[in-house]
Amino acid sequence: MYNPLRFSWKIKRRFLKWNTADIEKHQRKQISKLIKSSLKKSKFYSTFYNGYDLADHAGLPFMNKQLFMDNFTDLNTKGLTIEECIKHCLDKEKTRDFSQYHRGFLVGMSTGTSGNRGIEFVTKYEALLMQILVFYRFPFPKAKKIHLAFILRVFSPGFGHEGRKIKVSYVNPLDTIPAIVNNLNSLNPNIISGPPSVLQVLAKEKQNGKLSIEPLLLVSYGEVLDADVKEEVEKIFECSIVETYKSSESFIALPCKSGNLHINEDTVFVEVLDKENKPVEPGKPGYVVVTDFIKYGSPIIRYRLNDLITVSPDFCPCGSKFRVIEQIHGRADDVIYGKSISTEEYQFILPDFVRRSIVSSSDYIEEYRSIQNTPISLTISLQLNKEIEKMLKKEEVVANIENSIRENISTVFQKHESQVPELNFKYEQIVHDFDKKLRRIQRNFK
Ligand SMILES: [Zn+2]
């Protein structure tokens, strides 16, 4: 555990001064401390590692959402039961008052896309450490006073703040778009933090003159930030977007002043593993496994997330030796699978390939979604620019778009030595549901 005052002093120093050996030494120490504490304080962990060598962290069994939720009551070290946490969260949903604490803890509930409920809680102390981490490490732009507007469905009191230098406001993404725009216009924040799908909608409102704010920086979280969306939104707002990477289990990464996303090596140990659970080399995609050094109330040890990332083989030009995340590819569930031509085996194809195959096909594509229902079929929904309706040769234009996508997808699958899937096209208005994460690329089979 950390002393908050010493912790804030160390936050910047560690990031800039530590070399790889310092990082590894710190992580080894933190891991052993966390395991010792969890064994002592958590009923679940007191037996979970029976028969394992505790000194060999990489040999310990994985934790995942299912196992975590099934054992929540025994696993947490604060005596919270799963029943009381769920009840508290459902009550909060009813009253819409998300500022309530439960027995001094901040308890939140997430509905996973598969419908399974996740309970997350932090102690006030843990929330304070996370706040310090963000405020001391985040590359705030130069301004007299920072006013950060969080577009966040659930108000998290752990991050509420009004100080001399920084003010944080919350905007509910479930309001209508005109209401969100009005709210932002009157708040006039200089930083906006929201999922990229929301930032993209705001960019359109900015473009049509309804949104008048001129932020200095945009912060993206919660969804994959596609390169084309980044470019479009940055151009309209005339400022850059940086990413943060946080799951309910851990605050994984923060951007630096060069705009790169650094793993918070001092507060979380991140492993990037392949299908056989072996570490992948930097520069190659792998599954994320986290061990968190802050959340002692609900110990997170070798917790397997459903995310796929690539860590950069290079250090960042900012000088920090904290590893840089080159790309967050999204949910591992949404990786595309190709059926190998020669071996009949399945191999994964990063969603970005499919994304680019579609986006680069035509400027008339305004929005899209690709759903892989079987290894050899893809359904692609397209929302095309209304200009097309007015065209005399509309059918020809649409056929050209389809052909171009078909060609691009074939190239991608052939490069991966996989059978080219059959493509079905649908044309529809694709609406973002702000209540859910936007997933443009999805897979519907295991
Ligand atoms: Zn950097």
Residues whose N, C-alpha, C, O or C-beta is under 5 A from the ligand:
A	BS01	ZN	C256 S258 N260 C316 C318
